[in-house]
Structures are given as C-alpha cells and as structure tokens.
Amino acid sequence: MSGSWCSVPFCNSSKKKCPHLSFHDFPANKILRACWVRAIRRDEGPSFVIIRGSTYVCSEHFKPEDLHKPTQTNGRGRTRVKYGAVPSKFLWNGWGSQAWKPVYQSRQSVAVAKDHDYGCRPFPGSQVCLPVHQQARKRLWAAGLDDCAGMAVPGDNTDDRGQVGTVQRTGDSSEDSGQSRQSAAVAKDHNYDCRPFPGKLDGASGRIQEVELNVISLKIEPEQMKAGVQQPLVHQFCFTDNNFRFYTKFISKEVFTQFWKSIEPSASNLVYWSEAQRTAQDLPTCSPCGELALIDEFFVFLCRVAAGFHERTLSKVFKVSQSTVSRIILTWTNYLYLVLGSLPLWMTREQVQSAMSDTFKLYYPEVRVIIDCAEIKCETPSSLSPQSETSSSCKNHTTLKGLIGISPCGAVTFVSKLFTGSISDVEITQRSQLLQLLEPGDGVVADKGSLIKKMLSEVGAKLTVPPLKKSAKLSVEGTLRTQAIARLRILSERAVRRVKEYHIWDGPVPLPMAGSVNKLWSICCIMSNFMGPLDVKGDKPI
C-alpha cells in the first residue's frame, strides 16, 4: 500500500507523504460503490476505473464516527470504514472551512527541476519552476478566489522534485487575505487541459436554472394574455386547408378568410330570427343571443350545411342550447340567401368568351350556358296528393328537382328554385325563367334527348346536344366535336355532384325544412363556386 493515492479530485494524499492517513478500497456492493463514486464527483469510464487493491479514498474524507479505530474495536492495527459509510468531507462542500495557506520556505540552494518547462512562471516567493499540472491547478484556484474564498489551494503539497512548500492550517484571517491577494496576482492564462473547479460549476448550474425559469415564465405570460381574449372556435377546429375543406367546403383557409372579410361588415348588423318575429308582432325584443362570436356562428352554419352535423351534436360541441343552434342556422340561411342572391351570377357573352378554353372556342364558340337538372330526396308526405307530385320516375323516390346552369369555364351562373320531382324538363326550363336571360344567337348545351329545342328557338337561342350515332364510323372533325361537347356535359355533372357534396343533402330533406329548402339549395349552388375550378384535371385544363 506504499504507492496508494487518494482518488478524490484535488486530493494529493498518498501513503508515502501522509503515513498517518488510512486508505480504503471502494466497497464491493454495487449500490454502495455507486454512492461513493457519486460523492467524490467522479464517473466510471476510460479515465476512471475502479480496481480492487489499487483505487482508494483516504480517511480525510470520512467523518470520525464513520471509522473503526484500532484502539476501539479492531485489534489488528488497521483503521476500517463502517459498513454503509460514504465519504462526505470535500473541498466543495465546506470541509476545510479554515483557510489553507501555502508557506513558501526559502532555501539557500534551489533544486533545479528535472523537466524543463520554458513557458511556466514562478509563483510569488518562489524561484522554482513547477510542473505544468501544478501551475494549472494554482491558476484555476486563483481564478475562483472570488467565488470560493477560503478553500484549500490544490497542488501545494511537497513534491519529490524541488521541494517548494508545505500546507498548513491557520485561523489567521489577515494572513489569509494577504495570501489571497498574492495568489490573485498569478496570470490567468487559459489552460484547456484542466477541469473546472468543483465548486465553480455549482454556482453556474444554479444560475442556469434561474434563467430557465425566467424563460418559461416569459413564455407563459403571452399564453395567459391570449387566454384572457376569447379566440374564435373556428381556429380550434381548422388548422390546415384540408380542415377547411372538410368543415366548410372552401378550397383553402385563404378563400374562407377573404369570403368572411367580404360579409363581415353587413353580418355585424344581423337581426336574429326570433328577434325579427317579436318585432313583427310588436312584442318586446330581446338582445341577440351573443353566446358565440360572429365568425363562430357562421362556422356553426357551415358545419350544419357543409359537414352535415346535426343540431344536437353542434349544441354539445359549441356548448350552447339546441334552440340557439336552430336560431343561428335559420338566421344565417336568410342572411346568406339575401347576400349571395344579390350577386350577378349570369355572365355576359363577352365574359363567357374570355373565359372559354381554346377547344370550346374552336368548335362551340356560341355556347352561353350548360344546363342540367338535379334531384334531391325528400321525406314522403302522408297526403296522397303531395306524394304523387313529389314522386320521381327516375329516382323511384319522392324528390325535389331544380335546374342548374354552368358557364363553359365551370362557374355556376344560374340556379332555379326547387320544384316537385314529377315535373318534366320542358316545364322546369319554362318555369325557371332561364329563357328571359338568353339572347339571340346564344347556344345552350343540354343532354341528348332534350325536348326544349322549339322553346329555345322562340327566343333565338340554339340547342346543342351530343350527336347521335348514325354511322359505324365518325369523321375526324365529328370525333373532335363529340369530345368537346362531352367535356361540356362533364362540367355540368361535376357541378351537380359538388352541390350534392354538401352533406345536408345526404339524407331525405325533412318536411319541416320545406320553408327554407329553396334558400339552402341556392346557397349551396352558389357557394360551390368557392370549391375551386371545375375544368381542371390534374394540372391541365380539360
């Protein structure tokens, strides 16, 4: 054990220099050994390997009650560590609070250092060039004097080469301060091989934790400020363009925002349906519901019409009563019907020509509108007369029927009101007031077999239908014309499909909704224009 050294950082005790100390192996118990390693602030690894009979901790780091002295219990002449004891006396936890000062002894003859180091500087009171590792330790200690005053000067022990001084304890505060000032004069050169002083990192980690807490508090403050201002619920449901397409049928968030900005000024003056009824009956009016933000009311309407959520579901999601949801939907139905119904949907001939594709201009430049009929299912009335009127020969169900007109660019330009399902295409065209909008020379594309040619000729319009097969082979020009008109017919079918994608039409229309079904039909047809162009297949116009 004559070559034993203590493995605690900055402890230079050895059996040769300190024969009065005892040196103790790390315990064999893994848990207790880990406690020792943690206490001395070391990590097992390539730079620190615990070897039985070679790695020790000196008795200076144990409390007296943790040791068995030979004169007490053990008569073999050896000091032993009690089971379960852990080293606890170190420079960084207050042990050695009394100052440690180096006393430099002058010598008549100075031993020359065996290893030459031309970059070292002598310490005050000494003319000996110390090894580099001792200089680094002294400079590190000098740099930490401000935060670690009164701690031991590491590396000031007697060396085999060129004895410089010994370490003594004293309680003289005046000598301690003088020595500190003397050591502070040492040049604070950078030495990247030395490790930070143990007590220095403790203060830095505490400061880091304090800064982290300040950062967290600064992050929480804006969130608390935002929580004070109620955010629209629409932003809690819709984050991406896909969310907006699902809940509102708008093609993107930008389109939804622009549409809302255009109607917000007039929507702020909304009069709710219940309040309008009270005003008409000369009853005292109550204030508007005001339970939801205005944009959230619009979102509730879209969730009912576009997403198809039931009123009971919406009342639970938005935490309002079901009667409030019904009142919101009825109010916004009337409002949007008035706002969207005032838009000039019908396009002039110049507007149609400017938006028409080159293929359509080549073969059908006179086309003004493409018409098609659409049917939606409704509940079967109990009365036989309405039941026979709404019965459809095509759908084998009671339906409501409407006429839709699409321009060659794919925009919905005409919407008729809904009629009973038994009405014919000729009668619905005549009663839909489409003929009053046509001008002489306009072309109307309809499905083959349509019987409105005579009716259109009376206003000077021309009917264009897909050609019937008359021969086994069509000419090249006939094939191109057939393909062009087929594409026009596809536009009308896509427009009808888009209207029916509003999930309020998924099931049969309830009979109590008959009073507002025409308004909802018109709203869905017009708002389908905000779902994007119809004449695009992939990235190429059709």
Disulfide bonds with the S-S distance in Angstrom:
Cys120-Cys129 1.91
